[in-house]
Amino acid sequence: MLKSNLVPNLLRVRLFVSANIYLHQYFYSKRTMSLEQAKQVAAYRAVDEFVQNNSIFGVGSGSTVVYAVQRLAERVETENLKVICIPTSFQAKQLINKHNLVLGELDTNPEIDVTIDGADEVDSNLTLIKGGGGCLLQEKIVASCSKKLIVIADYTKDSKKLGDRYKKGIPIEVIPMAYVPIKNKIISLFGGEIKLRSAVAKAGPVVTDNGNFILDWMFADQDLDWEKVNNAIKMIPGVVETGLFVKMCCKAYFGQPEGTVKETN
């Protein structure tokens, strides 16, 4: 009698353990995939809504833009779209060439219909922190030449105030010889902490596509007037550009964990 009860009980235990392992693996895979899925759905939505035939398209930089270029390549092939792509970085240029899209330059295409780019953080006023990948200067140049700047990001970049989620600070591209006095001047004006960004695969600091250094400013006050801050920092001799994009973005798409998209105007 004992043996007859033992076998079914062992079977139930095994089934229970197997079911729990399966559920754990299922939800874990969903959790690890959700961030990339969120990036993809945001990028696809933006490209589908804003890229039109016979247009000039600014190609942003970063991991989310990879999906935007992928979607554009699909539409070019299936819809025979005529689109000229203006890169914001060496990475963007590589993506354009990889997908056999038409590569353009600002010299011959100084007015861009729409630029789709990522962001490190977006606040409730659509003020952006950009430059985590070191491409802030060319990104801002291309954005300034665009009729529309559209941001694509995952849900972790959506904040009420700058600094709520992104803790690496505001990137500031500077002339190398001036990085120390610039660092001291910004701290004296606005406080906080500033670090010279170090390279990962080389000794010494990060060097941008333009041959400059990057300072990362960890600001202490989240309630600063970012337009005034941006203007003040840019007036410091030796500052090339800041990663603050103020009153430049007209719409943001945030991919959500479940695959939907939140739109912010």
Disulfide bonds with the S-S distance in Angstrom:
none
